[in-house]
Structure formats: structure tokens, C-alpha cells
Amino acid sequence: MKDNMVIVGGGIGGLAAALACGRDEAFGPRGPSLRLVEQAPAFGEVGAGVQLGPNVTRILHGWGLQQAVADVAAFPDRLEVRSALSGQLLGTLPLGERALAVYGAPYATIARQDLHALLRQAVESLGGIDIDLNTRIASVAPVGERVQMLTHDGRELDASGVLGADGVWSALRRQLVDDGAPRVTGHLAFRAMVPQSDLPAGVRSQVVTAWMGPHFHAVQYPVRRGEWLNVVVIVHGSVVGDPSVWDHSANAGELRVRLANAGGPLLDLVHAIDDWRLWALSDRPPMRSAQDMALGRLALLGDAAHPMRPYLAQGAGMAIEDAQQLSLSLRSHAGDMPAGFSHYAAARWQRNARVQARAIRNGEIFHLRGPMRMARDVSMKLLGQKLLDVPWLYAYNIS
């Protein structure tokens, strides 16, 4: 029986895995076949933004998506860090030409919907990858050299290996790790994405700006060729109800009250936007071993394996890195999917754990209060670019 892999989840991570493996010559007529299953009746993504560091755009360019990304992304020329209370500039990191010169790839900001759409179009253009929408996996059972799956509508699927790319609340994770539900962080994300033409001229922006305040922070950046602005404000709190239902309507008045002590520039931006969505943030502790990511004929990718807080802007990036490594590992262990999965997990888990830990630490720094906040601001003024640049992250190259 021919080897085949089923990818569970059609988000950014699942599509990236399908594209990375599907474009590899080791797959296709003589190699393993690919099937992607998605529980939603149609592909779609929420209205939010994603930052893509050079470590990620380098991969997308290698997949032949340089023009597709350029058509829909923005390429800010700098990152600014400002005090959310005073609006004062604390530090700057040049992006733009510097990212190209130092890291060989651009720093891009893109709407999640646009990133998802260009990955989906690339997968569909490959041909030969079966895509099943409206398909929810009810059970997964390794049996000998195969994995048997049962869908909620009673269909049976069979594979040589299964990749869980089904997000933070992954059902496939329970089959592999069974470590309980994700932890609720106590942080809430108010998100909005609006046409810049709808905003007052004084709050429009073509740079990435991070606003640091006591017990909250905000990030804004352009998307869609700079024509739209993505804004996220992170505060402390909780939502009522099921935390796995992560997308809630939000009250603009509540956010404005929470940020009443913010300085004029940030407050002007928040008051200029009326439509917000609310996400309750969940994550898991940093990975502890390769077995958190793969075991036998089951493997995990992206948020299913290593959900992380968004304070290093690398959630989507790590899923795309995972996908690139997965394709290389399966190629180097052709005909032995468990060995390929094992190699993939060994190559990825420590880097993912480092990014998870750094994201948690960043959140603590962003939300400092009192004397520690003042010390942070002084350090940022003195060492801004040195503190903001992350060479170990951006220079990383999977080959």
C-alpha cells in the first residue's frame, strides 16, 4: 500500500505543511500522497494581522511566493517602541533595507486572511493534494504500520502518518501527548483591522509601533500594501464562557475605559476605531522534549504543538518553519514516516521552546509597572536597537 499523510487542519500551519510537502519532488506519483482535512465547511481566516520576520519570508520566497507576498503585504521601514502613557519614543529598530542587508529577506506585515489565501491558492495550484472540507476527525488509532481515523460523519480514513495542525485546542494533541487543556493566560487581546482612509490623518501609520504601558500594551502596523492598519491591545482579564471560543465581539467603550490613563497618541487611535474583536489568549508551557511534537506515526505542527503568546510575533512564523523542516525530514527519511516525524521533532522542539519562553518573558517586560517600568524605559532609550534586534531568531535558516 502506498504511503500517504493526512494533515488535519486547514489554517496557516496546515496549508504551509501541505505546500512544503506537496511541492517537494519526493512526494507525488511515486512518493507519499497528501490529504488535507478541515472541519469548517469553507476555508477562511479571521480579520487580524501577522508579522513575518526574515526567518519566515525567506521560506515563503523559497516556496515561490515572493510576488504573492509582495502583492498583499506591507514592508515597514522601522519598528518603534513608545511609552503608552506619554507617547515618548523609547527605541527604534530599522527594518526595510536593513532587514534585507543583514538577514537577506524582508520584514513583512500581512493580514491573516491574505496570508491564508495565498497559501491556499499555492496548494490548489500544485494539484494532486486531496482537500476535504467539512470533515471533522472523531478518533485516531495507530494500528500496526497504519493510522486509522474515523470522521464525525462515519467515514473511515487510513494513512501512513497523521499530522495535527488543528490549532491551540488540538484534538489530535490528545492522541499524542494527552496533557490536558491549554492554560488560560489571563490576557485578553482586543483586535481591529481598518482601512487607513477611515482614520484621522494623525493616527495613520506605515511603521510597526509597540506601545508599552503598565499591565497592558498595544501594537499597530500596516497591512494590505499599507492601505489598512492592524491594531491589537493586550490587557489583563478574562472572558465569561468557553475559553476555546476565542473570537468574541468586543465593547469599544470597555477598551477605552481600560486605557483611560494612556497618553494622547494611543488614546486617539483607540477612540478612532469603533469595531473590535476580543480574543482570550491561551498557551502551553515551553516544550520539554521531541516527544511533545511527534511519536510514531503521529506528529504535531504549529499551535497544536507549541501554542505561544503573541509577544514575539512568531506564532505563524514557527508554523511555517515547522512545515519547511517537516518536508526536509520526510524527504531525508523517504519510506519511513515514523523516522521522518522523529527527525522533524528533534530538529524543531528546542527552537520552538526558546521562542515560547522568549514570548512569555516579553509579555512580562511589556507590562511592567512602577520602578521596573521606568528602568525598562531607560534601558530601551540607551540600548534600543540592540535590545530589539533578535539575530538568533531572524538569521535562522532551514536547509
LUMSE-845783 format. One line per 3 residues: number of its first residue (from 1); their letters; for each residue x, z, y of C-alpha. Coordinates in Angstrom, 3 decimals. Layout:
NUM) a) X:Z:Y; ...
END
This chain:
1) mkd) 0.000:0.000:0.000; 1.318:-0.973:3.432; 2.433:1.825:5.750
4) nmv) 0.179:2.475:8.697; -0.046:5.016:11.513; -3.193:6.304:13.159
7) ivg) -2.897:7.521:16.757; -5.623:9.994:17.672; -6.360:9.921:21.399
10) ggi) -6.582:7.075:23.884; -5.260:8.780:27.002; -1.947:8.034:28.668
13) ggl) 0.084:9.533:25.782; -1.828:7.750:23.009; -1.698:4.389:24.766
16) aaa) 2.008:4.847:25.534; 2.695:5.542:21.857; 0.663:2.502:20.790
19) lac) 2.537:0.314:23.270; 6.015:1.632:22.464; 5.492:1.230:18.724
22) grd) 3.396:-1.924:18.924; 5.974:-3.837:20.924; 8.742:-2.817:18.507
25) eaf) 9.642:-5.589:16.106; 9.858:-3.005:13.309; 6.035:-2.932:13.421
28) gpr) 3.765:-5.923:12.920; 3.208:-8.252:9.933; 5.998:-6.833:7.776
31) gps) 6.152:-3.302:9.118; 3.664:-0.480:9.583; 0.347:-1.318:11.195
34) lrl) -1.174:0.695:14.043; -4.662:2.004:14.705; -5.734:3.983:17.768
37) veq) -8.904:6.061:17.698; -10.582:7.540:20.777; -13.613:9.808:20.760
40) apa) -15.014:8.535:24.071; -17.340:5.507:23.918; -15.206:3.733:26.541
43) fge) -11.698:4.044:27.922; -11.456:5.910:31.188; -9.428:8.336:33.265
46) vga) -10.246:10.838:35.961; -9.509:10.338:39.629; -6.215:12.096:40.137
49) gvq) -2.612:11.174:40.786; 0.604:11.214:38.770; 4.198:11.366:39.939
52) lgp) 6.626:9.272:37.900; 10.284:10.177:38.227; 13.082:7.699:37.479
55) nvt) 13.247:9.033:33.911; 9.731:7.634:33.415; 9.744:4.436:35.476
58) ril) 12.933:3.463:33.629; 10.949:3.456:30.380; 7.966:1.619:31.848
61) hgw) 10.288:-1.073:33.189; 11.861:-1.358:29.739; 8.397:-1.989:28.317
64) glq) 7.976:-4.934:30.654; 5.667:-3.123:33.092; 7.799:-3.247:36.246
67) qav) 5.480:-5.644:38.072; 2.322:-3.979:36.767; 3.512:-0.643:38.164
70) adv) 4.636:-2.206:41.445; 1.197:-3.778:41.920; -0.664:-0.448:41.916
73) aaf) 1.810:2.370:42.685; 3.325:3.742:45.864; 7.053:4.370:46.292
76) pdr) 7.540:7.227:48.784; 10.869:7.348:50.555; 11.148:11.140:50.522
79) lev) 9.830:14.472:49.329; 9.180:17.090:51.985; 8.718:20.805:51.336
82) rsa) 6.859:22.656:54.080; 5.565:26.140:54.718; 1.815:26.181:54.118
85) lsg) 1.478:28.916:56.757; 3.459:27.449:59.634; 3.787:23.790:58.679
88) qll) 7.547:24.091:59.229; 9.771:21.671:57.305; 11.860:23.644:54.792
91) gtl) 13.658:20.945:52.815; 13.820:17.216:52.096; 14.821:15.121:49.100
94) plg) 15.348:11.406:49.767; 13.586:9.240:47.174; 13.173:5.480:47.720
97) era) 16.542:3.725:47.844; 18.392:6.884:46.829; 16.484:7.138:43.535
100) lav) 17.390:3.536:42.769; 21.034:4.047:43.699; 21.554:7.359:41.901
103) yga) 19.238:7.009:38.893; 18.771:3.263:38.545; 14.984:3.413:38.693
106) pya) 12.390:4.201:41.364; 10.331:7.300:42.038; 6.678:6.235:41.974
109) tia) 3.317:7.853:42.649; 0.274:6.360:40.960; -3.392:7.055:40.305
112) rqd) -4.016:8.198:36.731; -6.728:5.578:36.405; -4.269:2.846:37.369
115) lha) -1.544:4.057:35.000; -4.062:4.323:32.181; -5.432:0.854:32.905
118) llr) -2.050:-0.875:32.924; -1.065:0.791:29.639; -4.399:-0.192:28.092
121) qav) -4.020:-3.783:29.236; -0.485:-3.922:27.844; -1.648:-2.577:24.465
124) esl) -4.541:-5.022:24.302; -2.272:-7.935:25.223; 0.001:-7.175:22.268
127) ggi) -2.710:-7.910:19.733; -2.583:-6.598:16.193; -3.407:-2.984:17.145
130) did) -6.809:-1.836:15.925; -8.702:0.232:18.526; -11.719:2.307:17.532
133) lnt) -13.710:3.836:20.377; -16.461:6.412:19.923; -14.547:7.747:16.907
136) ria) -14.002:11.474:16.566; -11.846:12.844:13.766; -13.576:15.704:11.916
139) sva) -10.871:16.528:9.363; -7.325:15.572:8.413; -5.856:16.250:4.974
142) pvg) -2.399:15.185:3.747; -2.746:14.048:0.128; 0.456:13.028:-1.592
145) erv) 2.059:10.199:0.341; -1.049:9.535:2.459; -3.186:11.301:5.039
148) qml) -6.937:11.173:4.607; -9.225:11.509:7.625; -12.967:11.870:7.940
151) thd) -14.753:10.940:11.156; -17.771:12.768:12.531; -19.984:9.827:11.603
154) gre) -18.860:9.960:7.968; -16.251:7.188:7.853; -13.043:7.628:5.897
157) lda) -9.651:6.598:7.266; -6.364:6.553:5.404; -2.830:6.457:6.824
160) sgv) 0.830:6.942:6.041; 1.091:9.144:9.115; -1.084:10.526:11.891
163) lga) -0.030:11.110:15.493; -2.097:13.579:17.506; -2.209:12.556:21.158
166) dgv) -5.526:14.262:21.806; -4.611:16.462:24.749; -4.316:20.135:25.635
169) wsa) -7.244:21.162:23.405; -5.990:19.066:20.494; -7.987:19.262:17.280
172) lrr) -5.039:17.724:15.402; -2.769:20.547:16.508; -4.753:22.992:14.367
175) qlv) -3.790:20.937:11.320; -0.094:21.161:12.159; 0.590:24.428:13.999
178) ddg) -2.696:26.386:13.963; -1.535:28.697:16.751; -4.881:29.275:18.392
181) apr) -6.302:28.058:21.657; -4.197:27.201:24.717; -3.677:30.047:27.156
184) vtg) -5.644:30.061:30.375; -3.109:30.284:33.213; -5.320:31.867:35.865
187) hla) -4.577:28.930:38.146; -7.211:26.524:39.465; -6.495:23.015:40.736
190) fra) -8.689:21.585:43.477; -8.111:17.826:43.387; -9.147:14.953:45.611
193) mvp) -8.175:11.293:45.974; -9.417:9.488:49.084; -8.790:6.253:50.991
196) qsd) -6.338:6.933:53.790; -8.543:4.879:56.108; -11.211:7.587:55.747
199) lpa) -8.822:10.271:57.017; -7.864:11.115:60.601; -4.623:9.401:61.554
202) gvr) -2.854:12.737:61.920; -3.179:13.677:58.232; -2.418:10.306:56.654
205) sqv) 0.909:10.234:54.841; 3.269:7.954:52.941; 5.577:10.705:51.643
208) vta) 5.313:13.389:48.976; 4.663:16.740:50.663; 4.647:20.116:48.910
211) wmg) 3.138:22.981:50.901; 4.242:26.436:49.722; 2.099:29.464:50.506
214) phf) 1.525:32.995:49.218; -0.450:32.769:45.958; -1.179:29.070:46.469
217) hav) 0.481:25.738:47.055; -0.599:22.171:47.736; 0.877:18.744:47.033
220) qyp) -0.073:15.423:48.582; 1.247:11.901:48.040; 0.165:8.290:48.452
223) vrr) -1.162:6.164:45.577; -2.583:2.643:45.259; 0.131:0.917:47.291
226) gew) -0.141:3.725:49.846; -3.762:2.941:50.647; -5.085:6.193:49.102
229) lnv) -3.931:9.806:49.324; -3.918:12.164:46.345; -4.184:15.884:47.148
232) vvi) -4.065:18.892:44.838; -4.314:22.537:45.885; -3.441:25.203:43.311
235) vhg) -4.930:28.677:43.781; -5.288:31.782:41.637; -8.657:32.307:39.958
238) svv) -10.867:31.414:37.014; -13.968:29.362:36.282; -17.118:30.507:34.545
241) gdp) -17.797:28.931:31.161; -15.774:26.982:28.629; -12.185:26.531:29.880
244) svw) -11.798:23.395:27.741; -14.310:21.676:30.009; -11.632:21.192:32.588
247) dhs) -13.301:18.930:35.155; -15.825:20.758:37.356; -17.469:19.996:40.641
250) ana) -15.904:22.000:43.459; -17.163:23.513:46.665; -15.160:22.308:49.659
253) gel) -16.262:25.393:51.575; -14.786:27.697:48.938; -11.408:25.960:49.170
256) rvr) -11.418:26.173:52.959; -12.113:29.893:52.796; -9.279:30.386:50.290
259) lan) -6.888:28.562:52.628; -8.118:30.160:55.845; -4.644:31.546:56.573
262) agg) -2.916:28.191:56.116; -1.254:26.518:59.056; -2.826:23.774:61.101
265) pll) -1.473:20.627:59.381; -2.540:21.626:55.865; -5.824:23.066:57.070
268) dlv) -6.549:19.835:58.973; -6.069:17.880:55.743; -8.299:20.182:53.706
271) hai) -11.041:20.056:56.340; -10.875:16.247:56.398; -11.876:15.989:52.711
274) ddw) -15.371:16.893:51.529; -15.322:15.804:47.859; -13.177:17.875:45.483
277) rlw) -12.995:18.325:41.712; -11.916:21.588:40.104; -9.669:21.894:37.045
280) als) -8.890:25.162:35.261; -5.250:24.896:34.178; -4.251:25.799:30.618
283) drp) -0.908:25.543:28.868; 1.140:26.955:25.991; 4.450:28.817:25.911
286) pmr) 7.543:26.590:25.728; 8.110:25.022:22.324; 10.164:27.057:19.866
289) saq) 11.146:24.531:17.189; 10.786:20.958:15.999; 8.002:22.104:13.678
292) dma) 5.834:22.629:16.779; 5.898:18.845:17.070; 5.982:17.348:13.571
295) lgr) 5.658:18.363:9.956; 5.456:15.963:7.058; 3.103:13.113:7.858
298) lal) 1.577:14.736:10.942; 3.079:14.663:14.440; 2.019:15.543:17.962
301) lgd) 2.766:13.908:21.303; 2.272:14.796:24.950; -0.120:17.588:25.870
304) aah) -1.144:18.073:22.245; 2.418:19.170:21.521; 3.627:20.708:24.786
307) pmr) 0.962:21.213:27.446; 2.661:22.230:30.651; 1.826:23.376:34.131
310) pyl) 1.989:20.589:36.725; 4.698:22.239:38.838; 7.467:19.840:37.828
313) aqg) 5.189:16.764:37.897; 6.236:15.747:34.384; 3.183:16.070:32.119
316) agm) 2.534:12.335:31.850; 6.268:11.681:32.023; 7.062:13.755:28.950
319) aie) 4.303:11.976:27.002; 5.839:8.609:27.911; 9.306:9.859:26.949
322) daq) 7.835:11.090:23.655; 6.394:7.638:23.000; 9.730:5.917:23.584
325) qls) 11.557:8.315:21.279; 8.852:8.016:18.612; 9.243:4.244:18.421
328) lsl) 13.038:4.531:18.104; 12.819:7.266:15.472; 10.336:5.359:13.338
331) rsh) 12.479:2.238:13.598; 15.609:4.098:12.508; 13.750:5.553:9.514
334) agd) 11.766:2.472:8.535; 9.778:3.005:5.352; 9.962:6.810:5.582
337) mpa) 7.417:8.034:8.117; 7.974:11.778:7.477; 11.684:11.298:8.166
340) gfs) 10.871:9.313:11.282; 8.499:12.013:12.525; 11.095:14.701:11.783
343) hya) 13.790:12.812:13.699; 11.412:12.326:16.637; 10.568:16.040:16.822
346) aar) 14.206:17.093:16.549; 15.127:14.747:19.397; 12.320:15.879:21.701
349) wqr) 11.396:19.532:21.313; 14.235:21.139:23.268; 13.832:18.865:26.265
352) nar) 10.094:19.434:26.304; 10.630:23.199:26.069; 13.035:23.060:29.010
355) vqa) 10.539:21.149:31.138; 7.743:23.565:30.189; 9.883:26.571:31.163
358) rai) 11.019:24.992:34.441; 7.412:24.167:35.367; 6.374:27.797:34.817
361) rng) 9.292:29.005:36.924; 8.474:26.544:39.704; 4.931:27.883:39.882
364) eif) 6.272:31.398:40.383; 8.582:30.201:43.167; 5.878:28.150:44.882
367) hlr) 3.519:31.158:45.082; 5.941:33.874:46.216; 4.792:36.459:48.750
370) gpm) 6.443:38.870:51.182; 10.243:39.157:51.405; 10.748:36.918:48.369
373) rma) 8.793:34.137:50.077; 10.965:34.473:53.168; 14.127:34.391:51.038
376) rdv) 12.861:31.256:49.293; 12.237:29.553:52.619; 15.718:30.404:53.913
379) smk) 17.316:29.115:50.718; 15.334:25.898:50.982; 16.495:25.360:54.566
382) llg) 20.130:25.877:53.579; 20.172:24.027:50.242; 17.095:21.802:50.354
385) qkl) 18.309:18.615:48.679; 20.481:20.475:46.165; 17.534:22.656:45.114
388) ldv) 15.017:19.810:44.985; 17.031:17.224:43.069; 16.875:17.543:39.279
391) pwl) 19.626:15.347:37.762; 19.175:16.671:34.215; 15.575:15.508:34.405
394) yay) 15.789:12.211:36.262; 19.009:10.840:34.701; 17.732:11.290:31.140
397) nis) 17.798:8.021:29.231; 16.369:7.435:25.747; 18.148:4.648:23.916
END
